[in-house]
Amino acid sequence: MARLRFRVEKLIRDHLPQIMRDQGLSVFERQLSDADFDAALRAKLAEEAAEVAASKDREDLAWELADLSEVIQALANLHGLTREDIETRRIAKRAERGGFDQRIYNAAVEADEGLPAADYYLARPHQYPRQP
């Protein structure tokens, strides 16, 4: 019988190597340096956010949000941030800019050339493409 090998190349939860070994898999893992861990967490953050976006029902959403929260907490811990640090900033930003309670969706903005606000959008063409 041929042995199959698959590239994974991503951060996984601590107990998964043993769970996979118990299933008969060989696992080739390593512990990451702080810099590599930071990069892997940021990639995992995007992966988990995409899974939240793709969730199909309330239960699936709850599990995916839990995964996202775990990654956020690990990234915060790596950088010495507490939940309170993050919550303080969330509350401050909400007080200054509001939350999402009113469900406001911005389809486009227009600005006169030369305004600092226009420069902000011009500096980010992939995020804010110009419209005719």
Disulfide bonds with the S-S distance in Angstrom:
none
